[in-house]
Amino acid sequence: TLLAGVAINPTNMLSFYVSGTYGPEQNDNGHSNRGVVTAVTTLKATDELTFVVDADYGNETDAAGPTMMKSADWYGVAGYAIYQVNDKLSLNFRAEGFADPDGVRTGFQEPGYGPGVTAWEVTPTVAYQIMDGLLWRGEYRHDEADKRFYEKDSNMIRGQDTIATELIYAF
């Protein structure tokens, strides 16, 4: 598989990054080729406020999903707003959407509705730098899909909510 990427920083406030991969990625299927392109734009509007947009597109030939298609596509986009309140505290908001119309990336097929799913999520996050190398994060996430994609109590539902916290130690 070929991997490549290029970054362009025309100003201190603005940067662009484009990367891609292309090649056989399935086990025991060397004639199938997967290509993925990712484009990221970052705008540092002020010292405290940063915006990021991340877009992805993927295609796979001889895809072995629920539809057994010759070619399958998927795509997604994410947006981030990061506000650095002070040296220790930041507030973040993320929204993402992902479409897998052929069901190849998710393997999803709902009986009576065909393959594929489109899902989106929103996540507000609070992060606090406790000390050098130690970060605490707490977040709430809501996921939603156009079909019953998530499982709860042995039933399939269209949405779900998650509350998470983590300590991250970097050395």
C-alpha positions as CSV (number, residue, x, y, z in Angstrom):
1,T,0.0,0.0,0.0
2,L,1.2,3.5,-0.9
3,L,1.0,6.2,1.8
4,A,1.5,9.9,1.0
5,G,0.8,13.2,2.5
6,V,1.6,16.9,2.1
7,A,1.2,19.9,4.4
8,I,0.9,23.5,3.5
9,N,1.1,26.4,6.0
10,P,0.5,29.6,4.1
11,T,0.3,31.6,7.4
12,N,0.7,31.1,11.1
13,M,-3.1,31.0,11.3
14,L,-3.9,28.6,8.5
15,S,-2.7,25.1,7.5
16,F,-3.8,22.5,5.1
17,Y,-3.0,18.8,5.1
18,V,-3.9,16.2,2.5
19,S,-3.0,12.5,2.7
20,G,-3.9,9.3,1.0
21,T,-3.4,5.6,0.9
22,Y,-3.9,3.2,-2.0
23,G,-3.4,-0.5,-2.3
24,P,-4.7,-4.0,-1.4
25,E,-6.0,-4.1,2.2
26,Q,-8.2,-7.2,2.4
27,N,-6.8,-10.5,3.6
28,D,-6.7,-13.2,0.8
29,N,-8.0,-10.6,-1.8
30,G,-4.9,-9.1,-3.4
31,H,-6.9,-7.9,-6.4
32,S,-9.1,-5.6,-4.3
33,N,-7.7,-2.0,-3.9
34,R,-8.7,0.5,-1.2
35,G,-8.1,4.2,-1.6
36,V,-8.6,6.8,1.1
37,V,-8.1,10.5,0.9
38,T,-8.1,12.8,3.9
39,A,-8.1,16.6,3.8
40,V,-7.6,18.7,7.0
41,T,-7.9,22.4,7.3
42,T,-6.9,24.2,10.6
43,L,-7.7,27.8,11.3
44,K,-6.2,29.4,14.5
45,A,-8.6,32.3,14.6
46,T,-7.1,33.7,17.8
47,D,-4.6,32.5,20.4
48,E,-7.5,31.0,22.3
49,L,-9.8,29.7,19.4
50,T,-9.0,27.1,16.8
51,F,-11.3,25.5,14.2
52,V,-10.5,22.3,12.3
53,V,-12.4,20.6,9.4
54,D,-11.5,17.1,8.5
55,A,-13.0,15.4,5.3
56,D,-12.5,11.8,4.2
57,Y,-13.4,9.8,1.1
58,G,-12.8,6.2,0.5
59,N,-13.3,3.7,-2.3
60,E,-12.7,0.0,-2.5
61,T,-12.7,-2.2,-5.7
62,D,-13.9,-5.8,-5.5
63,A,-15.5,-4.9,-2.1
64,A,-16.7,-7.8,-0.1
65,G,-19.5,-6.2,1.8
66,P,-23.2,-7.3,2.3
67,T,-23.9,-6.2,-1.3
68,M,-20.9,-8.0,-2.8
69,M,-20.4,-4.9,-5.0
70,K,-17.6,-4.4,-7.5
71,S,-16.8,-1.0,-6.0
72,A,-17.9,0.7,-2.8
73,D,-17.6,4.3,-1.5
74,W,-17.8,5.9,1.9
75,Y,-17.2,9.4,3.2
76,G,-17.2,11.5,6.3
77,V,-16.6,15.0,7.6
78,A,-15.7,16.3,11.1
79,G,-15.6,19.8,12.5
80,Y,-13.9,20.9,15.7
81,A,-13.9,24.1,17.7
82,I,-11.3,24.3,20.5
83,Y,-11.4,27.2,23.0
84,Q,-8.3,27.4,25.3
85,V,-9.8,29.2,28.3
86,N,-6.4,29.5,30.1
87,D,-3.1,27.5,30.3
88,K,-4.9,24.5,31.9
89,L,-8.5,24.5,30.8
90,S,-9.9,24.0,27.3
91,L,-13.5,23.6,26.0
92,N,-14.0,21.6,22.8
93,F,-16.9,20.8,20.5
94,R,-16.8,18.1,17.8
95,A,-19.5,17.2,15.2
96,E,-19.0,14.3,12.8
97,G,-20.9,12.6,10.0
98,F,-20.1,9.3,8.2
99,A,-21.9,7.8,5.3
100,D,-21.4,4.1,4.3
101,P,-24.1,3.7,1.6
102,D,-22.9,0.3,0.6
103,G,-22.4,-1.1,4.1
104,V,-18.8,-2.1,3.3
105,R,-17.0,-0.2,6.1
106,T,-19.6,-1.0,8.8
107,G,-20.8,-4.3,7.5
108,F,-24.3,-3.0,8.2
109,Q,-27.5,-4.4,6.6
110,E,-30.9,-3.8,8.1
111,P,-33.4,-6.4,7.0
112,G,-36.0,-4.9,4.7
113,Y,-34.0,-1.6,4.3
114,G,-30.9,-2.8,2.4
115,P,-27.2,-2.2,3.2
116,G,-25.5,0.9,4.5
117,V,-25.9,3.5,7.1
118,T,-25.4,7.2,7.6
119,A,-24.5,8.3,11.2
120,W,-23.5,11.5,12.9
121,E,-22.4,12.5,16.4
122,V,-21.9,15.6,18.6
123,T,-19.4,15.7,21.5
124,P,-18.7,18.6,23.9
125,T,-15.6,18.0,25.9
126,V,-13.9,19.7,28.9
127,A,-10.1,19.2,29.3
128,Y,-7.9,20.2,32.2
129,Q,-4.1,20.0,32.4
130,I,-3.6,18.8,36.0
131,M,0.2,19.0,35.7
132,D,2.9,18.6,33.0
133,G,2.1,15.3,31.3
134,L,-1.2,14.6,33.1
135,L,-4.5,15.6,31.4
136,W,-8.1,15.0,32.5
137,R,-10.9,14.9,30.0
138,G,-14.6,14.6,30.4
139,E,-17.1,14.4,27.6
140,Y,-20.7,13.7,26.6
141,R,-21.4,12.2,23.2
142,H,-24.6,11.7,21.3
143,D,-24.7,9.4,18.3
144,E,-27.6,9.1,15.8
145,A,-28.1,7.1,12.6
146,D,-30.7,7.0,9.8
147,K,-31.3,3.3,10.6
148,R,-31.4,1.2,13.8
149,F,-27.6,0.9,14.0
150,Y,-26.8,0.8,17.7
151,E,-27.5,-2.0,20.1
152,K,-29.1,-1.6,23.5
153,D,-30.5,-4.5,25.6
154,S,-30.5,-6.8,22.6
155,N,-32.5,-4.3,20.6
156,M,-31.3,-2.2,17.7
157,I,-31.9,1.6,18.1
158,R,-31.2,4.7,16.1
159,G,-29.3,6.7,18.7
160,Q,-27.2,6.4,21.9
161,D,-25.6,8.6,24.5
162,T,-22.2,8.2,26.2
163,I,-20.6,10.0,29.1
164,A,-16.8,9.4,29.4
165,T,-13.9,10.5,31.4
166,E,-10.2,9.8,31.1
167,L,-6.8,10.6,32.6
168,I,-4.0,10.8,30.0
169,Y,-0.4,10.6,31.1
170,A,2.1,11.5,28.4
171,F,5.8,10.9,28.8
